[in-house]
Amino acid sequence: TLNLGKFGRRRAVIKGRDWASGQAFMYVYKVNASPLVVRRSVFLRVGMFHPGYSCPGDSGISFDFEYSVRMWWHGYQVGLYNSQFKDAKMPPGSKGKGGTMRSSSSYRTRLEQWRRNNLRLYYMYPGFHHKRAMALVK
């Protein structure tokens, strides 16, 4: 089985290689959207991001997981590679406490949305999420 933890700088190593480019690459059934690369034609064919994954002004947490699962559902593959994307630097002294991590109430809201949105995946893609998706990745 694949170790589907976090990948990238100071994290787990992407174990596979793309045969054509030699770049570190592996298929995964869901990825984070930072950065997400999709051909425009595929993005429009499969459908854009699901509007039910956040209200205006709220965290859209897990919208990227839903989109990844939807790509597999429609017969496309999802891969992970190191894009050399650089995270934005937080101001000195902020300790990463911005956005949905800025206060205990916004963090609670973020967790509630994360739970709701992840459960929604099981209802949207019955019999697919996890077991079937992992079988496609192998």
N, C-alpha and C positions, 0 to 999 in steps of 0.2 A: 504494500500500500504506500501511497505517497504521504509524506509529511506535509500537510497543507497548512502549516503555520504561516507566519509573516515572512516575506521575502524582501530582500533589498539590503541597503547599507546597514551594517551592524545587525543583521538578521540572518535567517537561513539562506543557504546557497541554492540557486536554481540548478538542478542536477543535470538536465538534458541539454542538448545542443540542436540548433536548427542546422540541418544538413547542408543547405545552400549557403548560408551566411557565416556559419560557425559561431553565431551568437548564442549565449546561454538562453535556453528556451524550454518551456514545458507546457503541455496542455493542462488546464485546470477547469473545473466546472463553474467556478465563480471567481471574479477578480474585483478589486477596488477600482474606482473610476479615476484614479489619479496617476498618470493620465490614461484616458480611455481612447483607443484609436479604432474607428470603425469607418468603412467606406460609406459615403453619404447614401448611395443607392441601397445598401443593406440596411442602414439605419432607418430609412424611410419605408422599406419593404417590411421589416420586422416590426416596425412601430417605434415611435420615439419613447422617451422615458415615461413610465407609468405615473400619471398625475396623482394617484391615490397614495403615493409614498410620502407626501408631506403637504402641509398647508402652507400658504404663502408666509414666509418669515420663519418657518420651522425647519429643523434639520430633516433632510431627505435621506436619512440613514437607511442603508440596505437597498436603495434604488439601483445601485450598481450590481448587487448580487442578483436582484430580480432580472435585470437586463441580461446578465451573463447566462442565467438559467434559461431565459427566453430564447437566446441565440441557439443554445443546444437543442431546445424544444423544436425549433424551426429548422434544424439540420445543419447549422453552422457550428464551427469549432471556436473555442476560446482559449487563448494562449497567454502565457506570462513571460515577459522578458525584461531585462534591466534597461530601461529607456534613458538612464542617466538623468532622470528628472530630479531637480533639486527642490527640496521643501523650502517654503518661505521661512525666513528667519523671524522668530518671535522677538519682540523688543526685550532688551536686557531686563532681568528681574521678573518677567511675566511667568516664567516656569511653565510655559505651555498652557496657560489658563485663559485661553481666548475662545471665542465662538460658543459652542454648546458646553464648554467646560468652565465658563466664566463664573458660574454661581451654582450653589447646590440645587436651586429650583430648575435652572436650565439643564443641569446635568440629569435630574430626575425625569424631566420631559424627554430628553434624549434617550434615556433608557427605556421609557415607556414606548416611544416610537420604534426603537430597535426591536423590542419584544413583539409589538403589534405587526411590524413589517416583516419580520422573519417568520412569524406564524402564517402570515398571508401567503408566503411562498408555498407552503404545504397545501393550501386550499386552491391556489391558482394553478399549480402543476401537480395534481394528485398522482401518486405512484412514481414520480420522477425525482423529486428533490432528494439528494444524498445518494441512495443506493444505485438507482439507475444512472444518475449523472456520473458517479464515480466509475461505473462500469464503462462508460463511453470514453472517459479520460485515459484509462489504462491502455 
